[in-house]
Amino acid sequence: MADSSAERPRRVVGIGGIFIKARDPDALRNWYRTHLGLDIQEWGGVTFQWDDSALPNRPGATVWSIFPESSKYFDPSPAPFMINYRVPDLGRVLQELRAEGCVVDEKTEESEFGKFGWVMDPEGNRIELWEPPVGRFPG
């Protein structure tokens, strides 16, 4: 049987962010700052920048951030983390996921930071999909 993935464009081209819930966000940020040397910014996280050959006009960035344990941003997932994946065409990816029977959030967001959508994996983990803006990554 032929591999059908070779026939369609790549959906995920990188990791856009890693988000962690914490009982004590300030203490956990301080631990990462002290022991791993992360340059955690006032907004609560770090942006790692890199080049992305899959999206040449959109410089790569991976955001690492800690959320309070009470955050509802990961809902309805009970997981204490959420991964954000970079995609080149959010609308196409969400449409394909719906057609495949995946649980896709009807809500999407668009801002100066790009376009965002969400899907649940079979284990109930919320996955954030991010189409970065064209040009330099804001922040």
C-alpha positions in Angstrom: 0.0 0.0 0.0 1.4 3.4 -0.9 2.0 6.1 1.7 -0.7 8.7 1.2 1.1 11.2 3.4 3.7 11.7 0.5 0.8 12.9 -1.7 -0.4 15.8 0.6 1.3 18.9 1.9 2.9 18.7 5.3 0.5 19.8 8.0 2.8 20.5 10.9 6.2 22.1 10.2 7.5 22.7 13.7 6.7 23.3 17.4 5.4 26.8 18.0 5.1 26.6 21.8 5.2 24.5 24.9 2.8 25.6 27.7 2.9 24.2 31.2 0.4 24.6 34.1 2.0 25.1 37.6 0.7 25.2 41.2 3.2 28.1 41.8 4.0 29.7 38.4 6.5 32.2 39.9 8.5 29.5 41.8 8.6 27.2 38.7 9.7 30.1 36.5 12.4 30.9 39.0 13.6 27.2 39.1 13.9 27.2 35.2 15.7 30.6 35.3 18.1 29.5 38.1 18.8 25.9 37.1 18.4 25.9 33.3 19.4 29.5 32.6 16.2 30.4 30.8 15.8 34.2 30.2 12.2 34.3 31.3 10.6 37.6 30.3 8.1 39.7 32.3 5.2 38.2 30.4 6.1 34.8 31.9 8.0 32.9 29.2 10.8 32.7 26.7 10.8 33.0 22.9 13.4 30.8 21.2 14.0 32.1 17.6 15.4 30.0 14.8 15.2 29.7 11.0 12.5 27.6 9.3 13.3 26.3 5.8 9.7 25.0 5.6 8.3 28.6 5.9 11.1 30.8 4.6 9.2 34.1 4.9 8.2 33.3 8.5 11.2 33.2 10.9 10.9 30.3 13.4 10.0 30.9 17.0 9.1 28.5 19.8 7.4 30.0 22.9 7.9 28.4 26.3 5.5 29.6 29.0 4.1 28.7 32.4 0.4 29.2 33.1 -1.3 29.2 36.5 -2.8 25.8 37.4 -6.3 27.5 37.4 -5.9 28.5 33.7 -8.8 27.5 31.5 -6.8 28.0 28.3 -6.1 24.2 28.0 -9.8 23.3 28.5 -11.4 20.9 27.9 -8.2 18.9 28.3 -7.3 17.8 31.8 -3.6 17.7 30.9 -1.2 20.1 32.7 0.5 21.0 29.4 -0.4 22.0 25.8 1.8 21.8 22.7 1.4 24.4 20.0 2.3 23.2 16.5 3.3 25.5 13.6 1.2 25.0 10.4 1.6 26.7 7.0 -2.2 27.0 6.3 -4.4 26.8 9.3 -7.7 26.8 7.4 -6.7 23.9 5.2 -5.4 21.9 8.2 -8.6 22.4 10.2 -10.8 21.5 7.2 -8.8 18.3 6.6 -9.0 17.3 10.3 -12.7 17.9 10.4 -13.1 15.7 7.2 -11.2 13.0 8.9 -13.5 13.0 11.9 -11.2 14.7 14.4 -12.7 16.8 17.2 -11.9 20.4 16.1 -12.8 23.5 18.1 -15.2 25.7 16.1 -13.5 28.8 17.5 -10.4 30.2 15.8 -8.5 33.4 16.6 -6.5 35.8 14.5 -4.2 38.6 15.8 -0.9 40.2 15.2 0.6 37.0 16.5 -1.0 34.9 13.7 -3.9 32.5 13.4 -4.8 29.9 16.0 -7.1 26.8 16.0 -7.4 23.8 18.3 -8.0 20.1 17.9 -8.3 17.3 20.6 -6.2 14.1 20.2 -7.7 10.7 21.0 -6.3 10.9 24.6 -8.2 14.2 25.3 -5.2 16.5 25.0 -5.9 19.9 23.5 -3.5 20.8 20.7 -3.0 24.3 19.5 -2.3 24.9 15.8 -0.6 28.1 14.8 -0.1 29.8 11.5 2.5 32.4 12.1 2.2 35.8 10.6 4.1 36.7 7.4 7.3 38.6 8.2 9.1 38.9 11.5 7.7 37.1 14.4 6.2 39.7 16.8 7.8 39.6 20.2 
